[in-house]
Amino acid sequence: MPLRSARSGKMPRDAVHHPLFARYYARVSVSAETRMGMGGVRDRLLAGLSGRVIEIGAGNGLNFAHYPRTVSEVVAIEPERVLRQLAVEAALRADVPVDVVPGAAEALPVKSEAFDAAVLSIVLCSIRDVPRALGEVRRVLRPGGEVRFFEHGRGGGRMMTLTQRVLDRTVWPPLSGGCHVAREPVAALRDAGFELGPYRQVSLPEKGPRLPVSYCVLGTAWRPELGGPAAGK
Ligand SMILES: C[S@@+](CC[C@H](N)C(=O)[O-])C[C@H]1O[C@@H](n2cnc3c(N)ncnc32)[C@H](O)[C@@H]1O
């Protein structure tokens, strides 16, 4: 049963509360599966994964249908209530067991070293404290565990990067559920002590004019087997 505040009797606020954006995202993300080729990207993101997987900021659960059967369990963390409810429904339709859990990336409600892989898709743009969140991802992955990521970030020429910076400081985050367009996901993973595996630039949509959110990167990183720069943080 959901907890209520003893003082007010009201439901506690979720760590992330963007009900309007959540409803908008639930609609556009479904059409982007085919219209923008996101379904194919999700297939490539998750191909070959196995074992226990944690997905951070699972949204409405669009990745769930793309997990290969070699995955034994997905723990899907989603802080936003509207999206989480949709993720629960998507989990029921998935071919692999998916447990949708409330929580935020900055304090993952799971044990250390419990997962073989972590999935980050279009989420580092929205997380408030990225270094802290990636520290948590490191904590919950076993040594040698894998990160699969598909993230958008800074890109394009000078005019585009300037536009991205201006958007991040003005209208974009309040209109887009806390999303930022000028972050650097690969650098953030490296700074958090992950070893970068192969990754490549992807443009979304693949054809047509580039938008501030078009500069994406799809790839792999690992928690080092031993130590590493962020060990013990
Ligand atoms: C653009 S949506 C992407 C959803 C999903 N990963 C996908 O691939 O469609 C960004 C997601 O990040 C979630 N999010 C925002 N802040 C978060 C945080 N601190 N911890 C975990 N998830 C967060 C949002 O609630 C939302 O579900």
The ligand as an SDF file (V2000), in Angstrom:
LIG
                    3D

 27 29  0  0  0  0  0  0  0  0999 V2000
   13.0120   10.9750  -21.9620 C   0  0  0  0  0  0  0  0  0  0  0  0
   12.4200    9.8640  -20.7650 S   0  0  0  0  0  0  0  0  0  0  0  0
   13.1370    8.3260  -21.3210 C   0  0  0  0  0  0  0  0  0  0  0  0
   12.3910    7.1240  -20.8560 C   0  0  0  0  0  0  0  0  0  0  0  0
   12.9610    5.7630  -21.2810 C   0  0  0  0  0  0  0  0  0  0  0  0
   14.2730    5.5260  -20.7320 N   0  0  0  0  0  0  0  0  0  0  0  0
   12.9950    5.5790  -22.7790 C   0  0  0  0  0  0  0  0  0  0  0  0
   14.0150    5.1080  -23.2890 O   0  0  0  0  0  0  0  0  0  0  0  0
   11.9810    5.8580  -23.4330 O   0  0  0  0  0  0  0  0  0  0  0  0
   13.4290   10.2600  -19.3490 C   0  0  0  0  0  0  0  0  0  0  0  0
   13.0890    9.4300  -18.1500 C   0  0  0  0  0  0  0  0  0  0  0  0
   14.0050    9.6960  -17.0860 O   0  0  0  0  0  0  0  0  0  0  0  0
   13.2720    9.6710  -15.8810 C   0  0  0  0  0  0  0  0  0  0  0  0
   14.0230   10.3840  -14.8430 N   0  0  0  0  0  0  0  0  0  0  0  0
   14.1260   11.7060  -14.6250 C   0  0  0  0  0  0  0  0  0  0  0  0
   14.8870   11.9610  -13.5430 N   0  0  0  0  0  0  0  0  0  0  0  0
   15.2830   10.7620  -13.0680 C   0  0  0  0  0  0  0  0  0  0  0  0
   16.0670   10.3450  -11.9580 C   0  0  0  0  0  0  0  0  0  0  0  0
   16.6090   11.2320  -11.1180 N   0  0  0  0  0  0  0  0  0  0  0  0
   16.2410    9.0290  -11.7560 N   0  0  0  0  0  0  0  0  0  0  0  0
   15.7020    8.1160  -12.6070 C   0  0  0  0  0  0  0  0  0  0  0  0
   14.9500    8.4600  -13.6710 N   0  0  0  0  0  0  0  0  0  0  0  0
   14.7380    9.7540  -13.8990 C   0  0  0  0  0  0  0  0  0  0  0  0
   11.9570   10.3390  -16.2510 C   0  0  0  0  0  0  0  0  0  0  0  0
   10.9470   10.1130  -15.3010 O   0  0  0  0  0  0  0  0  0  0  0  0
   11.6990    9.6800  -17.5940 C   0  0  0  0  0  0  0  0  0  0  0  0
   11.0620    8.4430  -17.4450 O   0  0  0  0  0  0  0  0  0  0  0  0
  1  2  1  0
  2  3  1  0
  2 10  1  0
  3  4  1  0
  4  5  1  0
  5  6  1  0
  5  7  1  0
  7  8  2  0
  7  9  1  0
 10 11  1  0
 11 12  1  0
 11 26  1  0
 12 13  1  0
 13 14  1  0
 13 24  1  0
 14 15  1  0
 14 23  1  0
 15 16  2  0
 16 17  1  0
 17 18  1  0
 17 23  2  0
 18 19  1  0
 18 20  2  0
 20 21  1  0
 21 22  2  0
 22 23  1  0
 24 25  1  0
 24 26  1  0
 26 27  1  0
M  CHG  2   2   1   9  -1
M  END
$$$$
